[in-house]
Structure formats: C-alpha cells, structure tokens
Amino acid sequence: MSLGVNNLDKNKLYQQFLTFMTKENVLLDEPMKKHTSFKIGGPADILLTPQSIDEIQRAIEVCKAEGVAYFVMGNGSNLLIRDKGIRKVVIKIAEKFNHVVIAEEKVTAQAGILLSTLSKRVLQKNLKGFEFASGIPGTLGGAVTMNAGAYGGEMKDVIKHCKVLNEEGEILDLPCEVLQLGYRTSIIQKKNYIVLEVTVQLEKGQYDEIKAVIDDLTEKRTTKQPLHFPSAGSTFKRPQGYFAGKLIQDAGLKGARVGDAQVSELHSGFIVNVGDATAEDVLNLIALVQKNVLEKFDVVLEPEVRIVGEE
C-alpha cells in the first residue's frame, strides 16, 4: 500500500528527485491553485515537472521504491483539488514535456503540449482535421485519456497510435483501435496508463480554410462559454438524452452561488470561480445542482471534473 508523503521524510524524497531533476522542477509544498484552471487547491507535498520520459520513469520508480503514492496530471484544466491539498507526489506532465515532430501529414507530439499550441503548429503546416481541438483547454495527454471532443470531432478521429507507460514501468505503443476510446473514456483510464507521446494522422488542406474553421469555433466558444472566469470546463457529463446545462437552467439554477463558486450566467453547464472560491464552495454547489436536478427531472448528473485531494 502506498502512503502519503507526510508519513515519510519529505526532504529525503526531495533530495532523491534532485539526483536526476533540476531544482526548479522539484517543488515542495506547492500551492495547486497555481496549477489548475479553476485557480483552486491546497498544497501538494511535492510537485514534479519532468522534462523527459526518463525523468517520468525515474520519478515513479522512486515513489514505488519508497512506497509513496503519486498522482499524474496534465495542465489541470479538468481538475478540482480539495482545499487541504494532495498528500502525494504530483507529477505534472505539461509545458516542459511538449516536443513536436511534423512529417508530411503525420504529427507526433509529447503528451504535455497544449491542444491550442498543437493546433497552431499544424495550421502552420496547412494540415486539417484538428480544428475541433483548437479551443479545448488542456494537454494532448489529457485529451487522449478523456477522448476529448467538441463541435463534432473527437480525439479518436485523428489518433494513429499512442505511446504509454503502464503500471509495471513498461513503455507500450498502442494503435488507436485498442485504446477503447468512447465518450470521455479510454483504456488509458481503466488501466492507469500514463500517456507519453501521441501520433495523429491529418490531411493536407488550405491555410485560409483551416483558419476560417478555427476562427468560427473560437467565436462560438467565446460567445457561449464563460471563458472570462476560472473554471474546469463543463462541470457535468452529458446525461443520455439530455444536456446538463439545459437541465440546470430549467431547474432555475443559472447564477446560483455558494461562496465565490457560481453556476455561470452565460452557460449553466459551467461552474465558475468568480472571486476566491474554495473547493468546498464548488463541491457544495455541485451537490446543490445534483439534488435539484434529480428532484425536478429524475436525472442523475455525474461530474465530469475530476475531484482529487485530501478530504
């Protein structure tokens, strides 16, 4: 059984990580509100921002050898971290692990690259097929894990194969067909794989046409989604046969608040941080929304945002 970092000598672990990572990539008691799009979350005992596959593997090896629990995250765009923080080693695979190689119509990128950044890179090469992902927040690794999608496109439409790290520390190269990509699900979630690298297959297109599609989707997002407040995107999964936002609005909850957490007045499917919301504010508002929607429409709303940390 893995234990929280507090049960061991934190400084001993810190020194171990420094044997193969630089000081700026090993942070003690790091406030997680700096690392989530919600701008919410207590401290992580140790936060690592690896820059290579070797560093990711070695970090996990240290955690396993010391019996310490670890948590892997991307850019924190789909995370609600509780106010007491995380008693684990947090491994953030994001902006420091974002190399891209584009060869003809095939694009291979490390898991930490932002979808918005990758979208710009493929646009520069006149490649089409990735426009749907241009405004999805978060990293490529997180998008594959969740099979992220928007405006009629999904990651499964473009993935050719994916390099992952399994729980035994082995690197597997999996073709798209075995990833079991469905609505916000994949074999990566089920087997606790860590996405390292993704290859997508796109098509040659015309720059102006691709840019026009991206601009159109950007306008739809900026006019219909509350991007001016911190959030974790859509708070709830889409219930079968319904839209979460419409159910919440029809329940009379648009603008409902608990502390500084609010059901967005622009799009009821989003809970936003309008000031200095705590995770507890958000969790209480989620519970309020679930209770009202269940009572009025007999529909269970399941959170899409991942809730992690010490209760």
C-alpha positions, 0 to 999 in steps of 0.5 A: 500500500502506498502512503502519503508523503507526510508519513515519510521524510519529505526532504529525503524524497526531495533530495532523491528527485534532485539526483536526476531533476533540476531544482526548479522542477522539484517543488515542495509544498506547492500551492495547486491553485497555481496549477489548475484552471479553476485557480483552486487547491491546497498544497501538494507535498511535492510537485514534479515537472519532468522534462523527459520520459526518463525523468517520468520513469525515474520519478515513479520508480522512486515513489514505488521504491519508497512506497509513496503514492503519486498522482499524474496530471496534465495542465489541470484544466479538468481538475478540482483539488480539495482545499487541504491539498494532495498528500502525494507526489504530483507529477505534472506532465505539461509545458516542459514535456511538449516536443513536436515532430511534423512529417508530411501529414503525420504529427507526433507530439509529447503528451504535455503540449497544449491542444491550442499550441498543437493546433497552431503548429499544424495550421502552420503546416496547412494540415486539417482535421484538428480544428475541433481541438483548437479551443479545448483547454488542456494537454494532448495527454489529457485529451487522449485519456478523456477522448476529448471532443467538441463541435463534432470531432473527437480525439479518436478521429485523428489518433494513429497510435499512442505511446504509454507507460503502464503500471509495471514501468513498461513503455507500450505503443498502442494503435488507436483501435485498442485504446477503447476510446468512447465518450470521455473514456479510454483504456488509458483510464481503466488501466492507469496508463500514463500517456507519453507521446501521441501520433495523429494522422491529418490531411493536407488542406488550405491555410485560409480554410483551416483558419476560417474553421478555427476562427468560427469555433473560437467565436462560438466558444467565446460567445457561449462559454464563460471563458472570462472566469476560472473554471474546469470546463463543463462541470457535468457529463452529458446525461443520455438524452439530455444536456446538463446545462439545459437541465440546470437552467430549467431547474432555475439554477443559472447564477446560483452561488455558494461562496465565490463558486457560481453556476455561470450566467452565460452557460449553466453547464459551467461552474465558475470561480468568480472571486476566491472560491474554495473547493468546498464552495464548488463541491457544495454547489455541485451537490446543490445542482445534483439534488435539484436536478434529480428532484425536478427531472429524475436525472442523475448528473455525474461530474465530469471534473475530476475531484482529487485531494485530501478530504 
